[in-house]
């Protein structure tokens, strides 16, 4: 550009022959040509362009701009540039980051981005006689950020729509940076973002999950669990919901291997766990019935059948006593003829008055209805509950057998 500037026909421009240039213009041009940064000097009222080698790529496929006014060489952007140039020519330095300008490259128009500063140039009297544009093209950086934002948005959408729950924690306090809708649904749609786990999830803290996070932060080792129990209480006084989750706590590390955060991901498997449990219970019932049929099928004596039945039922239900009884002919009393008792539980064999067990027992059993008491101290009058308590019974299920119109509990 130094060679081009020396040989250019400046006498055909408002600047006049190069030999007549003033000191301020010559000094500025010399300084610009020795600068490795892209620079363009716009001189005089018409803002005539003089620039260095670094500025050439900024022009793209534009026609030669040397010696032309700014409004001509950048005519397609003049409306945006004019107020900026006016400020600089009034003595105010102005700068912009990632300023979009239309240009032509590779045979087609495109939008390029520039970070630039228009700095006023004064002569020895202090009058502004031009401005110098120091500029760096940032198109690649802007495009890169836009691609990153696009990818980030795409990942955000994937994150938001993921069927499993996700949460990102940062710092040793485990501050919740973000969480997806699935996680918010899991914890009761409470406001958690920006808070520490201790602040946002006190129910999780009580169940030891914070201690687990602290361990992962300290050791840098991941942790996973299958069908872990989580009792959710979104706020004090709210009902507690029992959930079961498969989850992974994955430490996030920097280049030095230091833990900077923990990524939480998982899936709510409450329904699956309930189904598995129901299946296991069903299988256990079938095994129990099979064992019961096998043990009683070859027996012929009633007492033997009742004895093995009470034992198997008691063990299967994990209760303290299982007994069988005959109702007296007048249905005022009954005799427990045999029972099975768990270790540490007394036998309840004996004769009893039905009325002593209370009105509910008389009403239900005399009519052939089951008697179900979950807690006799709560559900019965004190004197009725005492009868149960005296023989070591806190809760009971009594199933009557109806035969020829008579109840046989």
Order of alpha helices (4+ residues) and beta strands (2+ residues): alpha-alpha-beta-beta-alpha-alpha-alpha-beta-beta-beta-alpha-beta-beta-alpha-alpha-alpha-alpha-beta-beta-beta-alpha-alpha-beta-beta-beta-alpha-beta-alpha-alpha-beta-beta-beta
